[in-house]
Amino acid sequence: MYRLSRFTSVDGVPVREEVETWAESYFFNLMNLFNAFLSWVDVDKALERLRQIPFAQLVQEELENESEEVKEIAISKVMELLEMEINYMEAYAQK
Protein backbone atom coordinates (compact mmCIF):
# COMPACT_ATOMS: atom_id res chain seq x y z
CA MET A 1 0.00 0.00 0.00
CA TYR A 2 1.27 3.46 -0.87
CA ARG A 3 1.49 5.99 1.96
CA LEU A 4 1.36 9.69 1.32
CA SER A 5 3.64 11.52 3.73
CA ARG A 6 3.33 15.11 4.81
CA PHE A 7 7.14 15.30 4.77
CA THR A 8 9.57 15.48 1.89
CA SER A 9 12.02 12.63 1.53
CA VAL A 10 15.15 12.42 -0.57
CA ASP A 11 16.07 8.92 -1.75
CA GLY A 12 13.64 7.49 0.77
CA VAL A 13 15.12 9.43 3.69
CA PRO A 14 12.91 12.09 5.32
CA VAL A 15 14.27 15.62 5.39
CA ARG A 16 15.24 15.95 9.07
CA GLU A 17 14.86 19.74 9.21
CA GLU A 18 11.30 19.51 7.92
CA VAL A 19 10.32 16.88 10.50
CA GLU A 20 12.03 18.82 13.30
CA THR A 21 10.24 22.02 12.28
CA TRP A 22 6.93 20.15 12.43
CA ALA A 23 7.87 18.69 15.84
CA GLU A 24 8.73 22.14 17.22
CA SER A 25 5.43 23.55 16.03
CA TYR A 26 3.52 20.56 17.41
CA PHE A 27 5.27 20.80 20.79
CA PHE A 28 4.67 24.53 21.19
CA ASN A 29 1.02 24.16 20.17
CA LEU A 30 0.61 21.48 22.84
CA MET A 31 2.38 23.64 25.41
CA ASN A 32 0.08 26.57 24.63
CA LEU A 33 -2.88 24.30 25.29
CA PHE A 34 -1.41 22.78 28.45
CA ASN A 35 -0.30 26.16 29.81
CA ALA A 36 -3.93 27.22 29.92
CA PHE A 37 -4.41 24.52 32.56
CA LEU A 38 -0.98 24.50 34.21
CA SER A 39 -1.02 28.24 34.84
CA TRP A 40 -3.62 27.69 37.56
CA VAL A 41 -1.32 25.60 39.77
CA ASP A 42 2.04 26.32 41.37
CA VAL A 43 5.23 25.52 39.47
CA ASP A 44 6.01 22.32 41.39
CA LYS A 45 2.55 20.91 40.69
CA ALA A 46 2.78 22.03 37.05
CA LEU A 47 6.10 20.19 36.72
CA GLU A 48 4.59 17.05 38.22
CA ARG A 49 1.67 17.18 35.80
CA LEU A 50 3.85 18.03 32.81
CA ARG A 51 5.99 14.96 33.48
CA GLN A 52 2.88 12.77 33.35
CA ILE A 53 1.86 13.85 29.85
CA PRO A 54 2.78 11.10 27.34
CA PHE A 55 4.39 13.35 24.73
CA ALA A 56 6.02 10.49 22.82
CA GLN A 57 2.69 8.70 22.57
CA LEU A 58 0.95 11.86 21.37
CA VAL A 59 3.54 12.31 18.61
CA GLN A 60 3.30 8.63 17.71
CA GLU A 61 -0.48 8.91 17.35
CA GLU A 62 -0.28 12.14 15.37
CA LEU A 63 2.18 10.55 12.93
CA GLU A 64 0.62 7.09 12.80
CA ASN A 65 0.75 6.95 8.98
CA GLU A 66 4.37 8.10 8.74
CA SER A 67 7.53 6.01 8.56
CA GLU A 68 9.28 4.85 11.71
CA GLU A 69 12.21 7.13 10.86
CA VAL A 70 9.93 10.19 10.76
CA LYS A 71 8.38 9.18 14.09
CA GLU A 72 11.81 8.71 15.70
CA ILE A 73 13.04 12.12 14.52
CA ALA A 74 9.86 13.86 15.71
CA ILE A 75 9.75 12.09 19.08
CA SER A 76 13.42 12.83 19.68
CA LYS A 77 12.90 16.54 18.97
CA VAL A 78 9.77 16.79 21.10
CA MET A 79 11.47 15.03 24.02
CA GLU A 80 14.47 17.37 23.68
CA LEU A 81 12.16 20.39 23.82
CA LEU A 82 10.28 18.91 26.77
CA GLU A 83 13.53 18.39 28.69
CA MET A 84 14.49 22.02 28.03
CA GLU A 85 11.06 23.20 29.23
CA ILE A 86 11.28 21.10 32.39
CA ASN A 87 14.81 22.35 33.12
CA TYR A 88 13.63 25.94 32.70
CA MET A 89 10.66 25.39 35.03
CA GLU A 90 12.85 23.65 37.62
CA ALA A 91 15.26 26.59 37.59
CA TYR A 92 12.34 28.98 38.00
CA ALA A 93 10.94 26.94 40.90
CA GLN A 94 14.27 27.15 42.75
CA LYS A 95 14.64 30.92 42.45
Jmol script that loads the backbone (N, CA, C; Angstrom):
load data "model"
ATOM      1  N   MET A   1       0.846  -1.183   0.000  1.00  0.00           N
ATOM      2  CA  MET A   1       0.000   0.000   0.000  1.00  0.00           C
ATOM      3  C   MET A   1       0.894   1.250   0.000  1.00  0.00           C
ATOM      4  N   TYR A   2       0.515   2.223  -0.761  1.00  0.00           N
ATOM      5  CA  TYR A   2       1.267   3.463  -0.875  1.00  0.00           C
ATOM      6  C   TYR A   2       0.826   4.445   0.209  1.00  0.00           C
ATOM      7  N   ARG A   3       1.782   4.990   0.928  1.00  0.00           N
ATOM      8  CA  ARG A   3       1.486   5.990   1.959  1.00  0.00           C
ATOM      9  C   ARG A   3       1.903   7.361   1.464  1.00  0.00           C
ATOM     10  N   LEU A   4       1.045   8.313   1.667  1.00  0.00           N
ATOM     11  CA  LEU A   4       1.361   9.686   1.317  1.00  0.00           C
ATOM     12  C   LEU A   4       1.832  10.388   2.584  1.00  0.00           C
ATOM     13  N   SER A   5       3.053  10.877   2.561  1.00  0.00           N
ATOM     14  CA  SER A   5       3.637  11.521   3.734  1.00  0.00           C
ATOM     15  C   SER A   5       3.470  13.023   3.639  1.00  0.00           C
ATOM     16  N   ARG A   6       3.379  13.648   4.775  1.00  0.00           N
ATOM     17  CA  ARG A   6       3.327  15.114   4.807  1.00  0.00           C
ATOM     18  C   ARG A   6       4.724  15.721   4.744  1.00  0.00           C
ATOM     19  N   PHE A   7       5.750  14.853   4.776  1.00  0.00           N
ATOM     20  CA  PHE A   7       7.137  15.304   4.773  1.00  0.00           C
ATOM     21  C   PHE A   7       7.837  14.909   3.482  1.00  0.00           C
ATOM     22  N   THR A   8       8.761  15.754   3.067  1.00  0.00           N
ATOM     23  CA  THR A   8       9.570  15.478   1.890  1.00  0.00           C
ATOM     24  C   THR A   8      10.616  14.439   2.256  1.00  0.00           C
ATOM     25  N   SER A   9      10.910  13.548   1.307  1.00  0.00           N
ATOM     26  CA  SER A   9      12.018  12.626   1.531  1.00  0.00           C
ATOM     27  C   SER A   9      12.889  12.621   0.285  1.00  0.00           C
ATOM     28  N   VAL A  10      14.176  12.461   0.509  1.00  0.00           N
ATOM     29  CA  VAL A  10      15.152  12.417  -0.574  1.00  0.00           C
ATOM     30  C   VAL A  10      15.762  11.017  -0.553  1.00  0.00           C
ATOM     31  N   ASP A  11      15.599  10.304  -1.647  1.00  0.00           N
ATOM     32  CA  ASP A  11      16.067   8.923  -1.748  1.00  0.00           C
ATOM     33  C   ASP A  11      15.524   8.059  -0.614  1.00  0.00           C
ATOM     34  N   GLY A  12      14.283   8.285  -0.260  1.00  0.00           N
ATOM     35  CA  GLY A  12      13.637   7.488   0.773  1.00  0.00           C
ATOM     36  C   GLY A  12      13.953   7.902   2.197  1.00  0.00           C
ATOM     37  N   VAL A  13      14.744   8.944   2.362  1.00  0.00           N
ATOM     38  CA  VAL A  13      15.115   9.428   3.691  1.00  0.00           C
ATOM     39  C   VAL A  13      14.392  10.746   3.942  1.00  0.00           C
ATOM     40  N   PRO A  14      13.625  10.828   5.050  1.00  0.00           N
ATOM     41  CA  PRO A  14      12.910  12.086   5.318  1.00  0.00           C
ATOM     42  C   PRO A  14      13.873  13.233   5.578  1.00  0.00           C
ATOM     43  N   VAL A  15      13.471  14.417   5.169  1.00  0.00           N
ATOM     44  CA  VAL A  15      14.270  15.619   5.395  1.00  0.00           C
ATOM     45  C   VAL A  15      14.136  15.980   6.875  1.00  0.00           C
ATOM     46  N   ARG A  16      15.233  15.773   7.607  1.00  0.00           N
ATOM     47  CA  ARG A  16      15.244  15.947   9.067  1.00  0.00           C
ATOM     48  C   ARG A  16      14.753  17.330   9.492  1.00  0.00           C
ATOM     49  N   GLU A  17      15.228  18.375   8.835  1.00  0.00           N
ATOM     50  CA  GLU A  17      14.857  19.741   9.212  1.00  0.00           C
ATOM     51  C   GLU A  17      13.346  19.948   9.113  1.00  0.00           C
ATOM     52  N   GLU A  18      12.742  19.361   8.107  1.00  0.00           N
ATOM     53  CA  GLU A  18      11.297  19.508   7.917  1.00  0.00           C
ATOM     54  C   GLU A  18      10.538  18.818   9.051  1.00  0.00           C
ATOM     55  N   VAL A  19      10.971  17.626   9.415  1.00  0.00           N
ATOM     56  CA  VAL A  19      10.319  16.879  10.499  1.00  0.00           C
ATOM     57  C   VAL A  19      10.534  17.600  11.825  1.00  0.00           C
ATOM     58  N   GLU A  20      11.744  18.100  12.055  1.00  0.00           N
ATOM     59  CA  GLU A  20      12.029  18.816  13.299  1.00  0.00           C
ATOM     60  C   GLU A  20      11.236  20.118  13.393  1.00  0.00           C
ATOM     61  N   THR A  21      11.056  20.794  12.286  1.00  0.00           N
ATOM     62  CA  THR A  21      10.241  22.016  12.276  1.00  0.00           C
ATOM     63  C   THR A  21       8.796  21.680  12.641  1.00  0.00           C
ATOM     64  N   TRP A  22       8.279  20.588  12.078  1.00  0.00           N
ATOM     65  CA  TRP A  22       6.928  20.148  12.426  1.00  0.00           C
ATOM     66  C   TRP A  22       6.852  19.818  13.916  1.00  0.00           C
ATOM     67  N   ALA A  23       7.858  19.107  14.434  1.00  0.00           N
ATOM     68  CA  ALA A  23       7.874  18.692  15.840  1.00  0.00           C
ATOM     69  C   ALA A  23       7.901  19.907  16.766  1.00  0.00           C
ATOM     70  N   GLU A  24       8.685  20.915  16.418  1.00  0.00           N
ATOM     71  CA  GLU A  24       8.730  22.138  17.222  1.00  0.00           C
ATOM     72  C   GLU A  24       7.368  22.810  17.256  1.00  0.00           C
ATOM     73  N   SER A  25       6.758  22.939  16.113  1.00  0.00           N
ATOM     74  CA  SER A  25       5.435  23.553  16.033  1.00  0.00           C
ATOM     75  C   SER A  25       4.407  22.752  16.837  1.00  0.00           C
ATOM     76  N   TYR A  26       4.450  21.443  16.694  1.00  0.00           N
ATOM     77  CA  TYR A  26       3.523  20.561  17.415  1.00  0.00           C
ATOM     78  C   TYR A  26       3.720  20.707  18.924  1.00  0.00           C
ATOM     79  N   PHE A  27       4.973  20.684  19.363  1.00  0.00           N
ATOM     80  CA  PHE A  27       5.269  20.805  20.793  1.00  0.00           C
ATOM     81  C   PHE A  27       4.762  22.130  21.345  1.00  0.00           C
ATOM     82  N   PHE A  28       5.067  23.229  20.669  1.00  0.00           N
ATOM     83  CA  PHE A  28       4.671  24.529  21.191  1.00  0.00           C
ATOM     84  C   PHE A  28       3.156  24.728  21.136  1.00  0.00           C
ATOM     85  N   ASN A  29       2.486  24.122  20.177  1.00  0.00           N
ATOM     86  CA  ASN A  29       1.020  24.160  20.169  1.00  0.00           C
ATOM     87  C   ASN A  29       0.459  23.395  21.365  1.00  0.00           C
ATOM     88  N   LEU A  30       1.043  22.232  21.661  1.00  0.00           N
ATOM     89  CA  LEU A  30       0.613  21.477  22.837  1.00  0.00           C
ATOM     90  C   LEU A  30       0.865  22.272  24.114  1.00  0.00           C
ATOM     91  N   MET A  31       2.043  22.878  24.206  1.00  0.00           N
ATOM     92  CA  MET A  31       2.380  23.640  25.410  1.00  0.00           C
ATOM     93  C   MET A  31       1.447  24.829  25.599  1.00  0.00           C
ATOM     94  N   ASN A  32       1.049  25.474  24.518  1.00  0.00           N
ATOM     95  CA  ASN A  32       0.077  26.568  24.634  1.00  0.00           C
ATOM     96  C   ASN A  32      -1.230  26.056  25.215  1.00  0.00           C
ATOM     97  N   LEU A  33      -1.653  24.906  24.767  1.00  0.00           N
ATOM     98  CA  LEU A  33      -2.879  24.299  25.286  1.00  0.00           C
ATOM     99  C   LEU A  33      -2.716  23.917  26.754  1.00  0.00           C
ATOM    100  N   PHE A  34      -1.626  23.230  27.077  1.00  0.00           N
ATOM    101  CA  PHE A  34      -1.407  22.780  28.452  1.00  0.00           C
ATOM    102  C   PHE A  34      -1.197  23.944  29.407  1.00  0.00           C
ATOM    103  N   ASN A  35      -0.556  25.005  28.946  1.00  0.00           N
ATOM    104  CA  ASN A  35      -0.305  26.164  29.812  1.00  0.00           C
ATOM    105  C   ASN A  35      -1.595  26.814  30.285  1.00  0.00           C
ATOM    106  N   ALA A  36      -2.639  26.690  29.492  1.00  0.00           N
ATOM    107  CA  ALA A  36      -3.932  27.223  29.923  1.00  0.00           C
ATOM    108  C   ALA A  36      -4.401  26.527  31.198  1.00  0.00           C
ATOM    109  N   PHE A  37      -4.038  25.272  31.358  1.00  0.00           N
ATOM    110  CA  PHE A  37      -4.413  24.517  32.559  1.00  0.00           C
ATOM    111  C   PHE A  37      -3.341  24.620  33.644  1.00  0.00           C
ATOM    112  N   LEU A  38      -2.075  24.526  33.239  1.00  0.00           N
ATOM    113  CA  LEU A  38      -0.985  24.502  34.213  1.00  0.00           C
ATOM    114  C   LEU A  38      -0.762  25.851  34.877  1.00  0.00           C
ATOM    115  N   SER A  39      -1.231  26.909  34.263  1.00  0.00           N
ATOM    116  CA  SER A  39      -1.024  28.241  34.835  1.00  0.00           C
ATOM    117  C   SER A  39      -1.843  28.447  36.110  1.00  0.00           C
ATOM    118  N   TRP A  40      -2.766  27.557  36.383  1.00  0.00           N
ATOM    119  CA  TRP A  40      -3.621  27.686  37.563  1.00  0.00           C
ATOM    120  C   TRP A  40      -3.053  26.988  38.794  1.00  0.00           C
ATOM    121  N   VAL A  41      -1.931  26.294  38.638  1.00  0.00           N
ATOM    122  CA  VAL A  41      -1.321  25.596  39.774  1.00  0.00           C
ATOM    123  C   VAL A  41       0.096  26.121  39.972  1.00  0.00           C
ATOM    124  N   ASP A  42       0.679  25.848  41.140  1.00  0.00           N
ATOM    125  CA  ASP A  42       2.045  26.322  41.373  1.00  0.00           C
ATOM    126  C   ASP A  42       3.031  25.550  40.498  1.00  0.00           C
ATOM    127  N   VAL A  43       4.247  26.053  40.399  1.00  0.00           N
ATOM    128  CA  VAL A  43       5.233  25.521  39.467  1.00  0.00           C
ATOM    129  C   VAL A  43       5.563  24.060  39.766  1.00  0.00           C
ATOM    130  N   ASP A  44       5.686  23.711  41.044  1.00  0.00           N
ATOM    131  CA  ASP A  44       6.008  22.323  41.386  1.00  0.00           C
ATOM    132  C   ASP A  44       4.915  21.364  40.930  1.00  0.00           C
ATOM    133  N   LYS A  45       3.675  21.752  41.115  1.00  0.00           N
ATOM    134  CA  LYS A  45       2.547  20.913  40.688  1.00  0.00           C
ATOM    135  C   LYS A  45       2.484  20.867  39.164  1.00  0.00           C
ATOM    136  N   ALA A  46       2.767  21.988  38.518  1.00  0.00           N
ATOM    137  CA  ALA A  46       2.777  22.029  37.055  1.00  0.00           C
ATOM    138  C   ALA A  46       3.857  21.099  36.506  1.00  0.00           C
ATOM    139  N   LEU A  47       5.028  21.092  37.134  1.00  0.00           N
ATOM    140  CA  LEU A  47       6.098  20.187  36.717  1.00  0.00           C
ATOM    141  C   LEU A  47       5.675  18.733  36.863  1.00  0.00           C
ATOM    142  N   GLU A  48       5.061  18.419  37.976  1.00  0.00           N
ATOM    143  CA  GLU A  48       4.588  17.053  38.222  1.00  0.00           C
ATOM    144  C   GLU A  48       3.597  16.630  37.133  1.00  0.00           C
ATOM    145  N   ARG A  49       2.682  17.497  36.823  1.00  0.00           N
ATOM    146  CA  ARG A  49       1.671  17.181  35.805  1.00  0.00           C
ATOM    147  C   ARG A  49       2.277  17.116  34.408  1.00  0.00           C
ATOM    148  N   LEU A  50       3.198  18.009  34.116  1.00  0.00           N
ATOM    149  CA  LEU A  50       3.850  18.029  32.807  1.00  0.00           C
ATOM    150  C   LEU A  50       4.612  16.725  32.558  1.00  0.00           C
ATOM    151  N   ARG A  51       5.241  16.213  33.605  1.00  0.00           N
ATOM    152  CA  ARG A  51       5.990  14.955  33.481  1.00  0.00           C
ATOM    153  C   ARG A  51       5.083  13.758  33.214  1.00  0.00           C
ATOM    154  N   GLN A  52       3.821  13.875  33.537  1.00  0.00           N
ATOM    155  CA  GLN A  52       2.877  12.769  33.348  1.00  0.00           C
ATOM    156  C   GLN A  52       2.259  12.738  31.953  1.00  0.00           C
ATOM    157  N   ILE A  53       2.434  13.791  31.194  1.00  0.00           N
ATOM    158  CA  ILE A  53       1.863  13.849  29.847  1.00  0.00           C
ATOM    159  C   ILE A  53       2.686  12.954  28.919  1.00  0.00           C
ATOM    160  N   PRO A  54       2.043  12.031  28.217  1.00  0.00           N
ATOM    161  CA  PRO A  54       2.777  11.100  27.340  1.00  0.00           C
ATOM    162  C   PRO A  54       3.095  11.723  25.975  1.00  0.00           C
ATOM    163  N   PHE A  55       4.050  12.630  25.963  1.00  0.00           N
ATOM    164  CA  PHE A  55       4.387  13.352  24.732  1.00  0.00           C
ATOM    165  C   PHE A  55       4.767  12.410  23.593  1.00  0.00           C
ATOM    166  N   ALA A  56       5.591  11.418  23.877  1.00  0.00           N
ATOM    167  CA  ALA A  56       6.024  10.487  22.824  1.00  0.00           C
ATOM    168  C   ALA A  56       4.819   9.769  22.220  1.00  0.00           C
ATOM    169  N   GLN A  57       3.893   9.374  23.058  1.00  0.00           N
ATOM    170  CA  GLN A  57       2.690   8.696  22.570  1.00  0.00           C
ATOM    171  C   GLN A  57       1.833   9.637  21.726  1.00  0.00           C
ATOM    172  N   LEU A  58       1.730  10.891  22.136  1.00  0.00           N
ATOM    173  CA  LEU A  58       0.951  11.864  21.366  1.00  0.00           C
ATOM    174  C   LEU A  58       1.545  12.063  19.977  1.00  0.00           C
ATOM    175  N   VAL A  59       2.868  12.168  19.901  1.00  0.00           N
ATOM    176  CA  VAL A  59       3.538  12.312  18.608  1.00  0.00           C
ATOM    177  C   VAL A  59       3.319  11.063  17.771  1.00  0.00           C
ATOM    178  N   GLN A  60       3.487   9.905  18.405  1.00  0.00           N
ATOM    179  CA  GLN A  60       3.298   8.628  17.713  1.00  0.00           C
ATOM    180  C   GLN A  60       1.900   8.554  17.092  1.00  0.00           C
ATOM    181  N   GLU A  61       0.898   8.942  17.848  1.00  0.00           N
ATOM    182  CA  GLU A  61      -0.482   8.905  17.351  1.00  0.00           C
ATOM    183  C   GLU A  61      -0.700   9.921  16.230  1.00  0.00           C
ATOM    184  N   GLU A  62      -0.117  11.097  16.385  1.00  0.00           N
ATOM    185  CA  GLU A  62      -0.277  12.144  15.369  1.00  0.00           C
ATOM    186  C   GLU A  62       0.369  11.733  14.047  1.00  0.00           C
ATOM    187  N   LEU A  63       1.440  10.955  14.129  1.00  0.00           N
ATOM    188  CA  LEU A  63       2.184  10.551  12.934  1.00  0.00           C
ATOM    189  C   LEU A  63       1.990   9.072  12.611  1.00  0.00           C
ATOM    190  N   GLU A  64       0.847   8.531  12.944  1.00  0.00           N
ATOM    191  CA  GLU A  64       0.621   7.089  12.803  1.00  0.00           C
ATOM    192  C   GLU A  64       0.810   6.574  11.373  1.00  0.00           C
ATOM    193  N   ASN A  65       0.605   7.396  10.366  1.00  0.00           N
ATOM    194  CA  ASN A  65       0.755   6.946   8.979  1.00  0.00           C
ATOM    195  C   ASN A  65       2.115   7.271   8.378  1.00  0.00           C
ATOM    196  N   GLU A  66       3.028   7.748   9.215  1.00  0.00           N
ATOM    197  CA  GLU A  66       4.368   8.099   8.739  1.00  0.00           C
ATOM    198  C   GLU A  66       5.339   6.944   8.990  1.00  0.00           C
ATOM    199  N   SER A  67       6.510   7.041   8.392  1.00  0.00           N
ATOM    200  CA  SER A  67       7.530   6.006   8.563  1.00  0.00           C
ATOM    201  C   SER A  67       8.074   6.035   9.988  1.00  0.00           C
ATOM    202  N   GLU A  68       8.681   4.935  10.377  1.00  0.00           N
ATOM    203  CA  GLU A  68       9.281   4.854  11.710  1.00  0.00           C
ATOM    204  C   GLU A  68      10.402   5.882  11.869  1.00  0.00           C
ATOM    205  N   GLU A  69      11.125   6.147  10.803  1.00  0.00           N
ATOM    206  CA  GLU A  69      12.210   7.126  10.864  1.00  0.00           C
ATOM    207  C   GLU A  69      11.659   8.529  11.152  1.00  0.00           C
ATOM    208  N   VAL A  70      10.563   8.883  10.512  1.00  0.00           N
ATOM    209  CA  VAL A  70       9.932  10.189  10.763  1.00  0.00           C
ATOM    210  C   VAL A  70       9.483  10.259  12.222  1.00  0.00           C
ATOM    211  N   LYS A  71       8.853   9.206  12.697  1.00  0.00           N
ATOM    212  CA  LYS A  71       8.380   9.183  14.091  1.00  0.00           C
ATOM    213  C   LYS A  71       9.545   9.341  15.063  1.00  0.00           C
ATOM    214  N   GLU A  72      10.649   8.634  14.809  1.00  0.00           N
ATOM    215  CA  GLU A  72      11.815   8.714  15.696  1.00  0.00           C
ATOM    216  C   GLU A  72      12.393  10.116  15.735  1.00  0.00           C
ATOM    217  N   ILE A  73      12.509  10.756  14.580  1.00  0.00           N
ATOM    218  CA  ILE A  73      13.039  12.125  14.525  1.00  0.00           C
ATOM    219  C   ILE A  73      12.120  13.064  15.311  1.00  0.00           C
ATOM    220  N   ALA A  74      10.828  12.962  15.065  1.00  0.00           N
ATOM    221  CA  ALA A  74       9.865  13.860  15.711  1.00  0.00           C
ATOM    222  C   ALA A  74       9.817  13.634  17.220  1.00  0.00           C
ATOM    223  N   ILE A  75       9.791  12.386  17.639  1.00  0.00           N
ATOM    224  CA  ILE A  75       9.746  12.092  19.077  1.00  0.00           C
ATOM    225  C   ILE A  75      11.016  12.590  19.754  1.00  0.00           C
ATOM    226  N   SER A  76      12.150  12.370  19.121  1.00  0.00           N
ATOM    227  CA  SER A  76      13.420  12.831  19.681  1.00  0.00           C
ATOM    228  C   SER A  76      13.412  14.344  19.876  1.00  0.00           C
ATOM    229  N   LYS A  77      12.934  15.072  18.882  1.00  0.00           N
ATOM    230  CA  LYS A  77      12.905  16.537  18.966  1.00  0.00           C
ATOM    231  C   LYS A  77      11.938  17.003  20.044  1.00  0.00           C
ATOM    232  N   VAL A  78      10.760  16.407  20.096  1.00  0.00           N
ATOM    233  CA  VAL A  78       9.766  16.794  21.102  1.00  0.00           C
ATOM    234  C   VAL A  78      10.290  16.505  22.506  1.00  0.00           C
ATOM    235  N   MET A  79      10.932  15.365  22.699  1.00  0.00           N
ATOM    236  CA  MET A  79      11.465  15.034  24.019  1.00  0.00           C
ATOM    237  C   MET A  79      12.612  15.972  24.406  1.00  0.00           C
ATOM    238  N   GLU A  80      13.403  16.380  23.430  1.00  0.00           N
ATOM    239  CA  GLU A  80      14.467  17.365  23.680  1.00  0.00           C
ATOM    240  C   GLU A  80      13.860  18.692  24.134  1.00  0.00           C
ATOM    241  N   LEU A  81      12.826  19.142  23.452  1.00  0.00           N
ATOM    242  CA  LEU A  81      12.156  20.394  23.819  1.00  0.00           C
ATOM    243  C   LEU A  81      11.492  20.284  25.188  1.00  0.00           C
ATOM    244  N   LEU A  82      10.909  19.126  25.470  1.00  0.00           N
ATOM    245  CA  LEU A  82      10.278  18.906  26.771  1.00  0.00           C
ATOM    246  C   LEU A  82      11.316  18.975  27.885  1.00  0.00           C
ATOM    247  N   GLU A  83      12.465  18.354  27.682  1.00  0.00           N
ATOM    248  CA  GLU A  83      13.532  18.395  28.686  1.00  0.00           C
ATOM    249  C   GLU A  83      13.980  19.832  28.944  1.00  0.00           C
ATOM    250  N   MET A  84      14.105  20.612  27.881  1.00  0.00           N
ATOM    251  CA  MET A  84      14.489  22.019  28.033  1.00  0.00           C
ATOM    252  C   MET A  84      13.424  22.783  28.818  1.00  0.00           C
ATOM    253  N   GLU A  85      12.166  22.532  28.523  1.00  0.00           N
ATOM    254  CA  GLU A  85      11.064  23.202  29.228  1.00  0.00           C
ATOM    255  C   GLU A  85      11.053  22.831  30.708  1.00  0.00           C
ATOM    256  N   ILE A  86      11.253  21.561  31.002  1.00  0.00           N
ATOM    257  CA  ILE A  86      11.281  21.103  32.393  1.00  0.00           C
ATOM    258  C   ILE A  86      12.468  21.714  33.129  1.00  0.00           C
ATOM    259  N   ASN A  87      13.630  21.739  32.495  1.00  0.00           N
ATOM    260  CA  ASN A  87      14.809  22.355  33.118  1.00  0.00           C
ATOM    261  C   ASN A  87      14.570  23.829  33.427  1.00  0.00           C
ATOM    262  N   TYR A  88      13.945  24.529  32.506  1.00  0.00           N
ATOM    263  CA  TYR A  88      13.625  25.941  32.698  1.00  0.00           C
ATOM    264  C   TYR A  88      12.670  26.116  33.889  1.00  0.00           C
ATOM    265  N   MET A  89      11.638  25.280  33.940  1.00  0.00           N
ATOM    266  CA  MET A  89      10.662  25.386  35.025  1.00  0.00           C
ATOM    267  C   MET A  89      11.282  25.025  36.375  1.00  0.00           C
ATOM    268  N   GLU A  90      12.170  24.017  36.380  1.00  0.00           N
ATOM    269  CA  GLU A  90      12.854  23.646  37.621  1.00  0.00           C
ATOM    270  C   GLU A  90      13.728  24.795  38.116  1.00  0.00           C
ATOM    271  N   ALA A  91      14.434  25.442  37.209  1.00  0.00           N
ATOM    272  CA  ALA A  91      15.264  26.591  37.586  1.00  0.00           C
ATOM    273  C   ALA A  91      14.396  27.720  38.145  1.00  0.00           C
ATOM    274  N   TYR A  92      13.261  27.944  37.526  1.00  0.00           N
ATOM    275  CA  TYR A  92      12.342  28.982  37.998  1.00  0.00           C
ATOM    276  C   TYR A  92      11.804  28.645  39.387  1.00  0.00           C
ATOM    277  N   ALA A  93      11.496  27.377  39.626  1.00  0.00           N
ATOM    278  CA  ALA A  93      10.939  26.943  40.900  1.00  0.00           C
ATOM    279  C   ALA A  93      11.947  27.099  42.030  1.00  0.00           C
ATOM    280  N   GLN A  94      13.239  27.045  41.728  1.00  0.00           N
ATOM    281  CA  GLN A  94      14.266  27.151  42.754  1.00  0.00           C
ATOM    282  C   GLN A  94      14.730  28.573  43.003  1.00  0.00           C
ATOM    283  N   LYS A  95      14.175  29.526  42.308  1.00  0.00           N
ATOM    284  CA  LYS A  95      14.637  30.920  42.450  1.00  0.00           C
ATOM    285  C   LYS A  95      14.333  31.526  43.784  1.00  0.00           C
TER     286      LYS A  95
END
end "model"
wireframe off; spacefill off
backbone 0.3
color backbone group
